[in-house]
């Protein structure tokens, strides 16, 4: 896992610096750069701006949010970058971030939600998918409960749980469909890349 490859290291430091700076400024940065639903400016929000489809991924709601996302980034992203190289890895990651953001915009439009979205989870979920495809038999151990399982099974179970929680509305305030959108964007990019080769 260590030393971290350069792309993963850059993402890690950018997220940590953005989190610390936003905390110091009392949340003013994330207020402006979070992903706001289209039309939210009429509901007292900042309003949607195109660059938010990327900037939202650098901000987090609290320590546990950024810690879990950065743990996933380091655990899964490092090995992916070593196989793909920095350029392809970063292109893939930000494709997942964009597809997660677009999915979330669609979801908020359909449900009438007006709250902002932050977090690198869409990109991290895309990395989970790529990890399972590249290293399907690699053993992954859950934090709680500590159950070892192959990567393909871990990602499948995680994806199904996200879908169920999104459909049933459990864990309010978590962008479950954005997570799934990150996985979908990653799957489409991998499939497109295989066709080109």
N, C-alpha and C positions, 0 to 999 in steps of 0.2 A: 504494500500500500504506500509506503514511504520510501524515498522522497516523492512528493506529489509531482506529477507531470505539469508542465507550464499552464495549459489551458484550465485544468481543474484548480490549480493554485490561484490563477487570476480570478476565476469565478468565486472561489472561497473568500479571497480578500476583498473583492468588490462588494459582496454581500455583507461581510462583517463590518466594513467601513461605512456602508450605507446605513446599516442598523445602528451603529454607534452614533453617527452624525445625526440621524433622525431622532434618536433618543435624546441627544443633547439639545436639539432644537424643538423638543416637545411635540414631535410628530408632524411638524409643518411640511417637511419634505414628502413624506408618504401621503399626506393629504393632497398634495398637488400631483404626485407622480404615480399614485395608485391607479388601478384600472376602474374607471367609473362607468356605469352603464350609460348607453346612449340615451340622451334626454334627461339625465339626472340633474343637470344644471337648473332645470325648472323645479326640482324638488329640494333645492337648497344645497346640492352637492357641487363639487368643482366643475363637473361636466367632462364628457369624454373628449380626449384628444388623441390623435393617432399614435404618438410615441408612447403612450401609456401601455400599449400592447407589448412593449419590451420592459419599460421602467418598473412596472408593477412587480416584476419578478425579483427585484433587488431589495424589497422592503418586507419586513415581517412584523407580526403583531406582538411578539414577546420573545423572551429568551428560549422557551421550549420550542416555539415555532421555528426559529432560525437554527437552533441546535439540531433538531431532527432533520431538517432539510439539508444542512451542511454535512451531517453525518452520512446521509444517503448519497450526497454528491461525492464525498470522498470515498466511501465504500464501493460504490458502483461506477462512478465516473472515471476514477483513476485507471482501472483496468481497460475500460472501453477506449480511453484516449491512447493508451499504450498500443492497442491493436490498430486503431483507425488513424492516429496522428492528430495533431492539434487542430488543423483546419477543418477536417471532416467532423471531428468531435464537436467543435463549437458551432458549426453550421447545423448539425443535428440537434444540439441542445436548444439553440434559439428557434429552430423550427418547432420543437415541442412547446417552447414557451409561447410562441405565436399561436399555435393551434389550440393550446389551452386557453389563451386569452380570447380568441374568437369564439370558442365553445362557451366560455363564460358570458360573453356579450350576448350570444344567442339565448342562453338560459335566462339571463336577467331580463332580456326583452320579452321572452315568453311568459315569465312569471311576474313581471312588473316590479322586480326588486330594484332598489335605488342605492344600496350600499356598495362601497368600493371593495375591490379584491386586491390582495397583496400576497406575495410569497413565491418562492422558487419551486413549489410543489409540482406544477405542470411539467417543468423541465426535468425534475427528479423522477417523476413517474415515467417520462420518456426514457430516461436512463435505465430505470428498472426493466423496461421492456427489452431494450437493447442488450442489457446484461444477460437476461434469460435466453435470448436468441444466440448470443455469442458463447455463453458458458452455461448451457442448460443443465449440466450435471454437477456444477459447482455447488457445494453445500452452503446454505445460508441458515443462520440460527436466529430465530426471533428473539427480541429483547424480553418480551413477556407474552406468553410463557416461553421459556427457552427450548423450543422444539426445532431440531435440525431437519431441513428438507432441501431437496434439489431446487435450484434457482427457478426452473420452469414452473414448478408447483407453487413456490412462494409467490411468484408474480401473478400466476393465475388466481390463486386464492385472494390475494390482495386486490386484484382487479374486480373480482366478483363481489367482494365486501364493499368496495367503493360504489359499484353499481347499485347494490341493494340499499346502501345508506342514502344514495342520491335519490332513488325512487321512493323510498319510504320516508325521506325527510329527517332521518335520525342524524344526530350530531349537527345541529343547526349552527350556521356560521362557517361551515367548512364547504369549500367549493369542490364537491365531489365530481361534478361533471367537467370542471376544468382539469382535474387530475386525469380523468378518462380521455379528455380532449388532447392532453399531452401525450398519452399513450397512442392515441389514434394517429396524431401527426407523426410520431416516431415510426409507427408501423408503415404508414404511407411512404415516408422517406426511404426507409429500408427497402421496401418493395420496389420503389422507383429506381433506387440505386442498383438493385439486382437485375432489373430489366435492362438498364443501360449497359451493364457489364455483360 
